[in-house]
Amino acid sequence: MRAHLTCTVGGRSAEYVLELKREGDGYIVAYQYGKIGSTLRSGLNKKTKTPQSWEVAAKAYNATLTEKVGGGYTGEGQGSFAGDAPESVLSNGAGEDDDDELMPDEDDESDPDFYEPEPEAEQQPFAGSYACELLSEIAEAEAMRYIKSDEWLAQTKEDGDRCGICKQNGSIFGLNRKGKPVALRPEVAAEYAKLVASTFLLDGEAVSGSVVWDILQLDGVDLRPRPYSERLDVLRRLVGSGSGLVRVVRTWQGAAEKTQAVLDLHTAGSEGVCFKLKSAPWKPGRSGQHAKLKFWKTLTARVGTKTKRAHLDHNSAALELFDEAKKMWVAVGHVSLNGKPAVRVGQLIEVRYLYYWCAALYQATFLRLRDDLDESAAVMSQIKHRAA
């Protein structure tokens, strides 16, 4: 497999060649880089300094390709990812990648042998790059300010896994919260293929199908600087009324409409409600432009080893969180796995709970595996303590 990419975004003039190839009994990922037209410098991906299995090399290749395309590189092979089987190629999606630590390493400042930084003024984000814009959590007492103000929209807080949707070079695939390619269900990918656009980058969540709430790029045009209300209108025109598998998030405006929506969502047992500032340009991270009111308390925990006798014979998982003050993992109770997928010690899972009391989560309920996060997410500071 080979990708030959260039980047001219923000005045840059960079060329990058990435290749996944057989070497002896295994595979390596080789790269070349430099200014367009110059003699390119060469190297091997850190994960494949010696020949590795197809699985290891394919993950390294896919991670590097995703990072480069997200950084503004385009060209031959930009939408083709290594599949699960040796020599296989996925041009309309990507295989599941459950090794979240296997990230590209070619531009690692700690290795001066091949690090060559671009001028600071040229470090501009690519219109097609994907990063998560995060919500700031608010208390119930604060919600009325957002409901009364005409500057804010209300939307359903969906209960799914974050998933960007990208169409590039004729390929349609998902992007997880770390920007890595992930597989889309074939029927969902087929619905996105019907949208009339040569390229797009949408932000949303994988639920029973796919729900989207933002559009960052369309037909090569960067929409991120535009107000959110304008981006939402563009998204609605692109997606239309949706097929059921693909839809735009439900949205309300005006104090009366938003009030009724919040009451209905709470009664229906929804996860919560989001408030979006209509004038906000897109910004990555938690910038305070958008807020969420959660009706449930949820957190990410690590599966620990069961030690309490009462749980040893039950289909349940021990939960633990990292205490930042004590610098150690502490047990925070158990969660039933009846009717849920099997889990193993060390995996991260998301749980819903009523409150935290006497060093345990009360009425914890398993929601989903969190293979898209690392252990830094499973910390004690997530806990919402019971009111005195």
Sequence and secondary structure as in RCSB ss.txt:
>XXXX:A:sequence
MRAHLTCTVGGRSAEYVLELKREGDGYIVAYQYGKIGSTLRSGLNKKTKTPQSWEVAAKAYNATLTEKVGGGYTG
EGQGSFAGDAPESVLSNGAGEDDDDELMPDEDDESDPDFYEPEPEAEQQPFAGSYACELLSEIAEAEAMRYIKSD
EWLAQTKEDGDRCGICKQNGSIFGLNRKGKPVALRPEVAAEYAKLVASTFLLDGEAVSGSVVWDILQLDGVDLRP
RPYSERLDVLRRLVGSGSGLVRVVRTWQGAAEKTQAVLDLHTAGSEGVCFKLKSAPWKPGRSGQHAKLKFWKTLT
ARVGTKTKRAHLDHNSAALELFDEAKKMWVAVGHVSLNGKPAVRVGQLIEVRYLYYWCAALYQATFLRLRDDLDE
SAAVMSQIKHRAA
>XXXX:A:secstr
 EEEEEE GGG  EEEEEEEEEETTEEEEEEEEEETTS  EEEE GGGSS B HHHHHHHHHHHHHHHHHTT EE
ETTT EE SSTT EESS       TT    TT TT TTT     GGG    TT    B  EE  GGGHHHHHH T
TEEEEEE  SEE EEEEETTEEEEE TTS EE   HHHHHHHHTSS S EEEEEEESSSEEEEEEEEETTEE TT
S HHHHHHHHHHHHTT  SSEEE  EE SHHHHHHHHHHHHHTT SEEEEEETT    SB  SSEEEEESSEEEE
EEEE    HHHHTSSEEEEEEEETTTTEEEEEEEEE TTS    TT EEEEEESEEETTEEET EEEEE TTS G
GG BGGG  B   
